[in-house]
């Protein structure tokens, strides 16, 4: 019992000592602030529109105050200030954080960043004001960015423009998942996310070569009532040998699955080791391997989700990747597709799916 009491007293003394040291260090947070400069003590941002998240705004502030723990304690700055001034690379400086010195040029850049962010969110009449509150005796400054959002631009009409009637049916069938609708704020970030969504949807429906670059938006704005008429245009493909000739986008099917479960990835120099390979062909599966085949072919049949759809599907390729990963047999899993210049009986172009699998040791 006596020993435990001594240990408890010792622990309490240690805690009190450390607390005292930190307190003394905290008494002079501007210890390493140069003469004529100010410690950036606090940075705040406020906006008068609840649709804008303050956390998103804070990511665009160029100069942030020293890190706080529990929202209050600048512990790392305290550690830095514990270092003696005659030690340039003292231990406390290495583990601590140097004071953030207020820089007016960074404030101007922050205003530009916040202005651009708000405009991208559809607030084209935004005003960003900054207020620096100096405390000369403490050599500290508090910085406030006050954002008057103004009235945002809203989508009044949402149109589609297609050259390919086949694409029209596929895209319009999925408008229930559309990210932007009439009455929404004209948000460029959501607009770009919508481009990605449409492109992925078309890839899931067999359009292997389709990319976001084929999708463009045009906005007709009315500056008096803050309304936008938005048109989504989906272009045809362009032939590689003639940039002036366009053709409808094509759907693809998968012909064969080329699987190498003994794949060896190239080394850092980019050189891959030559392997003597054997081949096993079962229907549309071509399995090449080095040495003894350690896996039953049914393993690959069972994890392959790409036969769940008639046409190529990016989503099914990703499902196959995840299923292979869940086997916990391979350290490297590469799935890619090769154009074959071959066609099915219904004149659909064909792909070969290649799976390169490096086994775990």
Protein Blocks (a to p, Z undefined) as FASTA:
>chain_A
ZZmmmmmmmmmmmmmmmmmmmmmmmmmmmlmgcehiacdfbacdddfbfkbcfklmmmmp
mbdcdddehhlacfklmmmmmpcfklmkbfklmmmccdddddfklmmmmmmmmmmmmmmn
opakbccdddddddfknopacddddddebjadddfbdcdddfblklmmmmmmmmmmpmbd
ghiacdfklmmmmmmmmmmmmmmnopambcfklpccdddddfklopacddddddddddfk
lmkbccdddddddfbdcddfkbccddfkopacddddddddehjaccddehjafbdfklmm
mmmmklmpmbdcfklmmmmmmmmmmnopafbdcdddddehiacfkopacddddddddddZ
Z
